[in-house]
């Protein structure tokens, strides 16, 4: 019986008594093929539009038998790298091509593993004889869109970096979130769900803060002139919010959003105390209600002086 070829690595398998005088040659070639399969490296230049078909010839060295394959070349369309059917082998493959197109490593008639248009990273894959399968052992640092199949356990370590965390889902934290830098959010809910209205913070309890009011930070300090006249130009009003505004804030809930409300008119405040009014990016004017306190203080002082003066005249 003549010698045969192994199924996966295509080694020359010799029968007893075959290849007299050439056993050494066949054995050395087989050992080199094994070396190639275990630790061999090759670069494969891809055709710009068709990719490449890896060779896997019987009994000889061929690029489809290497362990590590670096794909190179400039591609101008989505391409395939084809491995023959029936091969069972692991590969470490780097996509070092130039061009924003996909590269798919597949078997001749089966499915494969695809590098995205911007993915120029490395993958560990294997052929099961029918398809090319991703081992998912790829390092997160080289995966352009790593996906977790379960929870990420930090094991008392930190997540560090200078980029952003972008998510459409939730980040649930049972401990304390400590940020040593800026934190930006669309809307924030404290003890309640966020409203979804850009720039809005909702809290079911008190919001406690201290404002910077130290005299050492200020200059050109003067008392507010004519506080009584300024107050007389303001109106405390009861009003109803328009339906459009209520709908933008998620509808009435009897707590954060109510149809009937009380307040002042921003345009009136702006005429007498423009420092207490700000205009949002959408053009809507908003009142810094805490700033009105200083106007009330000065008005009370003026009224107190008048009351004291009248009391003395009696």
C-alpha positions as CSV (number, residue, x, y, z in Angstrom):
1,X,0.0,0.0,0.0
2,X,1.4,3.4,-1.0
3,X,1.9,6.2,1.6
4,X,-1.1,8.5,2.4
5,X,-1.6,12.1,3.6
6,X,-3.0,13.1,7.1
7,X,-6.3,14.9,7.1
8,X,-5.5,18.2,8.8
9,X,-1.8,19.2,8.3
10,X,-1.3,17.1,5.1
11,X,1.7,15.2,6.5
12,X,3.0,12.3,4.5
13,X,2.0,9.2,6.3
14,X,4.2,6.3,5.2
15,X,3.3,2.7,5.1
16,X,5.9,0.1,6.3
17,X,8.4,-0.5,3.6
18,X,7.4,2.4,1.4
19,X,9.9,5.1,0.2
20,X,13.0,3.1,0.7
21,X,16.0,5.4,0.9
22,X,13.8,8.6,1.2
23,X,12.4,8.2,4.7
24,X,14.8,10.9,6.0
25,X,13.5,13.4,3.4
26,X,9.8,12.7,4.1
27,X,10.4,12.8,7.9
28,X,12.3,16.1,7.7
29,X,9.5,17.7,5.6
30,X,6.9,16.5,8.0
31,X,8.8,17.9,11.0
32,X,9.1,21.3,9.2
33,X,5.3,21.2,8.5
34,X,4.7,20.6,12.2
35,X,7.0,23.4,13.1
36,X,5.1,25.6,10.7
37,X,1.8,24.6,12.2
38,X,3.0,25.2,15.8
39,X,5.0,28.4,15.4
40,X,5.2,29.4,11.7
41,X,4.7,33.0,10.5
42,X,3.9,34.2,7.1
43,X,2.7,37.4,5.4
44,X,0.0,37.1,2.8
45,X,-0.6,40.0,0.4
46,X,-4.2,40.2,-0.6
47,X,-5.6,41.0,-4.0
48,X,-7.3,44.4,-3.9
49,X,-10.7,43.0,-4.9
50,X,-10.6,39.2,-4.5
51,X,-8.5,38.7,-1.4
52,X,-6.6,35.4,-1.3
53,X,-6.9,31.6,-1.1
54,X,-4.4,30.0,1.3
55,X,-2.6,27.0,-0.1
56,X,-2.7,23.7,1.8
57,X,-0.8,21.3,-0.4
58,X,-0.2,17.6,0.4
59,X,3.2,16.8,2.0
60,X,4.8,20.2,1.4
61,X,5.2,23.5,3.2
62,X,2.4,25.9,2.3
63,X,1.2,29.2,3.7
64,X,-2.2,27.8,4.9
65,X,-0.3,25.7,7.4
66,X,1.4,28.6,9.3
67,X,0.2,29.3,12.8
68,X,0.5,33.1,12.5
69,X,-0.7,34.9,9.4
70,X,-0.4,38.6,8.7
71,X,-2.7,39.9,6.0
72,X,-1.3,42.9,4.0
73,X,-2.0,44.9,0.9
74,X,-4.4,47.7,-0.1
75,X,-7.9,46.5,-0.6
76,X,-10.6,48.4,-2.6
77,X,-13.6,46.2,-1.8
78,X,-14.7,43.6,0.8
79,X,-12.5,40.6,0.4
80,X,-12.3,36.9,1.5
81,X,-9.3,34.9,2.7
82,X,-10.2,31.3,1.9
83,X,-9.0,28.2,3.7
84,X,-9.7,24.8,2.1
85,X,-12.5,22.7,3.4
86,X,-11.6,19.8,5.8
87,X,-8.7,21.6,7.5
88,X,-8.8,21.5,11.3
89,X,-6.4,24.0,12.8
90,X,-6.0,27.1,14.9
91,X,-4.7,30.5,13.6
92,X,-3.5,33.8,14.9
93,X,-4.4,36.3,12.2
94,X,-3.6,40.0,12.0
95,X,-5.5,42.2,9.6
96,X,-2.8,44.7,8.5
97,X,-4.5,45.7,5.2
98,X,-5.0,49.3,4.1
99,X,-8.5,50.3,3.1
100,X,-11.9,50.7,4.9
101,X,-13.3,47.4,3.8
102,X,-14.2,44.1,5.5
103,X,-11.9,41.1,5.5
104,X,-13.5,37.7,6.0
105,X,-11.5,34.5,6.7
106,X,-13.6,31.6,5.8
107,X,-13.6,28.0,4.4
108,X,-14.2,27.3,0.8
109,X,-17.9,26.4,1.3
110,X,-18.6,27.4,4.9
111,X,-18.9,30.5,7.0
112,X,-16.1,32.6,8.6
113,X,-15.0,35.4,10.8
114,X,-15.1,39.0,9.6
115,X,-12.9,42.0,10.5
116,X,-15.0,45.2,10.3
117,X,-14.0,48.0,8.0
118,X,-12.1,49.9,10.7
119,X,-10.8,46.8,12.5
120,X,-7.1,46.4,11.9
121,X,-6.6,44.1,14.9
122,X,-5.7,40.5,15.6
123,X,-8.0,37.5,16.2
124,X,-7.5,33.9,17.3
125,X,-9.7,31.7,15.2
126,X,-9.9,28.0,14.4
127,X,-11.2,25.9,11.5
128,X,-13.4,22.9,12.5
129,X,-13.2,21.5,9.0
130,X,-16.4,23.2,8.0
131,X,-16.3,26.8,9.2
132,X,-13.9,29.3,10.6
133,X,-14.9,30.1,14.2
134,X,-13.8,33.1,16.4
135,X,-12.4,31.9,19.7
136,X,-13.4,35.3,21.3
137,X,-10.0,35.2,23.1
138,X,-9.1,38.6,21.4
139,X,-7.8,41.2,23.9
140,X,-10.2,43.9,24.7
141,X,-7.6,46.5,23.7
142,X,-7.7,45.3,20.1
143,X,-11.4,44.7,19.9
144,X,-13.2,47.7,18.4
145,X,-16.5,46.7,19.9
146,X,-16.1,44.2,22.8
147,X,-19.3,42.8,24.1
148,X,-19.8,41.3,27.5
149,X,-21.8,38.1,27.9
150,X,-22.2,38.7,31.6
151,X,-21.2,41.1,34.4
152,X,-17.8,42.8,34.4
153,X,-16.2,42.1,37.8
154,X,-13.5,44.7,38.5
155,X,-12.2,42.5,41.4
156,X,-11.5,45.7,43.5
157,X,-9.5,47.2,40.6
158,X,-10.3,50.4,38.7
159,X,-11.3,51.4,35.2
160,X,-8.9,54.1,34.1
161,X,-8.6,56.0,30.8
162,X,-8.8,59.3,29.1
163,X,-11.7,58.4,26.8
164,X,-15.5,58.3,27.3
165,X,-17.9,55.7,28.4
166,X,-20.8,55.7,25.9
167,X,-23.7,53.4,26.6
168,X,-27.4,53.2,25.7
169,X,-28.0,50.8,28.6
170,X,-27.6,51.3,32.4
171,X,-24.5,51.3,34.6
172,X,-25.5,50.0,38.0
173,X,-23.1,50.9,40.8
174,X,-23.7,49.6,44.3
175,X,-20.7,51.4,45.7
176,X,-19.8,55.1,45.5
177,X,-19.0,56.7,42.2
178,X,-15.9,58.9,42.6
179,X,-14.9,61.1,39.7
180,X,-11.6,63.0,39.8
181,X,-12.5,64.9,36.6
182,X,-15.6,66.3,34.9
183,X,-18.8,64.4,34.5
184,X,-21.2,65.3,31.8
185,X,-24.8,63.9,31.5
186,X,-27.8,64.7,29.4
187,X,-30.2,64.7,32.4
188,X,-29.8,63.4,36.0
189,X,-32.3,61.8,38.3
190,X,-31.5,61.6,42.1
191,X,-33.8,59.2,43.8
192,X,-35.9,59.1,40.6
193,X,-35.6,58.4,36.9
194,X,-34.0,61.2,34.8
195,X,-36.5,63.2,32.9
196,X,-34.8,62.9,29.5
197,X,-34.9,66.7,29.2
198,X,-31.4,68.0,28.3
199,X,-29.8,69.9,31.2
200,X,-32.5,69.0,33.8
201,X,-31.7,67.5,37.3
202,X,-34.6,66.0,39.3
203,X,-34.2,65.1,43.0
204,X,-36.8,63.7,45.3
205,X,-35.1,65.2,48.3
206,X,-33.2,68.4,49.1
207,X,-30.4,69.7,46.9
208,X,-27.8,71.1,49.3
209,X,-25.0,73.4,48.1
210,X,-23.0,76.4,49.1
211,X,-22.3,79.3,46.7
212,X,-19.0,81.1,46.5
213,X,-19.7,84.4,48.3
214,X,-16.4,85.2,50.0
215,X,-15.6,88.9,49.8
216,X,-12.1,88.1,48.8
217,X,-13.5,86.9,45.4
218,X,-15.4,90.1,44.7
219,X,-14.8,93.7,43.6
220,X,-16.8,96.7,42.6
221,X,-19.3,96.0,45.4
222,X,-22.3,98.3,45.6
223,X,-25.8,97.9,47.1
224,X,-28.7,97.4,44.7
225,X,-30.1,100.8,43.9
226,X,-33.9,101.4,44.2
227,X,-34.8,97.9,45.3
228,X,-38.4,98.9,46.0
229,X,-38.9,100.3,42.5
230,X,-37.4,97.2,41.0
231,X,-39.7,94.9,43.0
232,X,-42.7,97.0,42.0
233,X,-41.9,96.1,38.4
234,X,-42.0,92.4,39.1
235,X,-45.1,90.2,39.4
236,X,-45.6,87.0,41.4
237,X,-48.0,85.1,39.2
238,X,-50.0,81.9,39.1
239,X,-50.1,80.4,35.6
240,X,-50.6,77.2,33.6
241,X,-47.7,75.6,31.6
242,X,-48.5,75.1,27.9
243,X,-49.2,71.5,26.8
244,X,-46.1,71.4,24.5
245,X,-43.8,72.3,27.4
246,X,-45.4,69.7,29.7
247,X,-45.2,67.0,27.0
248,X,-41.5,67.8,26.5
249,X,-40.9,67.1,30.2
250,X,-42.6,63.7,30.1
251,X,-46.1,64.8,31.0
252,X,-47.8,65.8,34.3
253,X,-46.7,63.6,37.3
254,X,-48.1,65.8,40.2
255,X,-44.6,66.1,41.6
256,X,-42.0,67.5,39.2
257,X,-44.4,68.5,36.5
258,X,-47.7,70.2,37.2
259,X,-50.1,72.1,35.0
260,X,-50.7,74.9,37.4
261,X,-47.6,76.6,38.8
262,X,-46.3,79.7,40.5
263,X,-43.3,82.0,39.7
264,X,-42.1,85.1,38.0
265,X,-41.7,86.1,34.3
266,X,-38.2,86.0,33.1
267,X,-38.5,89.0,30.8
268,X,-39.8,91.2,33.6
269,X,-36.9,90.2,35.9
270,X,-34.4,90.8,33.0
271,X,-35.5,94.4,32.8
272,X,-34.7,95.2,36.5
273,X,-32.1,92.5,37.4
274,X,-30.6,91.1,34.2
275,X,-27.9,89.3,36.3
276,X,-30.6,86.9,37.6
277,X,-31.6,85.8,34.0
278,X,-29.9,83.5,31.6
279,X,-30.8,82.3,28.2
280,X,-30.5,78.6,27.4
281,X,-29.1,77.3,24.0
282,X,-32.7,76.8,22.7
283,X,-33.5,80.5,23.3
284,X,-35.7,80.1,26.3
285,X,-35.0,82.5,29.2
286,X,-34.6,81.1,32.7
287,X,-34.5,82.8,36.1
288,X,-31.9,82.1,38.8
289,X,-34.4,82.4,41.7
290,X,-31.7,82.4,44.3
291,X,-30.4,85.7,42.9
292,X,-33.7,87.4,43.7
293,X,-33.0,87.0,47.4
294,X,-30.5,89.9,47.4
295,X,-33.2,92.2,45.9
296,X,-35.6,91.2,48.6
297,X,-32.9,91.9,51.3
298,X,-32.3,95.4,50.1
299,X,-36.0,96.0,49.7
300,X,-36.7,94.9,53.3
301,X,-33.9,97.2,54.5
302,X,-35.5,100.2,52.7
303,X,-38.9,99.4,54.1
304,X,-37.4,98.9,57.6
305,X,-35.8,102.4,57.5
306,X,-39.1,103.9,56.5
307,X,-41.0,102.1,59.3
308,X,-38.4,103.2,61.8
309,X,-38.6,106.8,60.6
310,X,-42.4,106.9,60.8
311,X,-42.2,105.4,64.3
312,X,-39.9,108.2,65.4
313,X,-42.2,110.9,64.0
314,X,-45.2,109.8,66.2
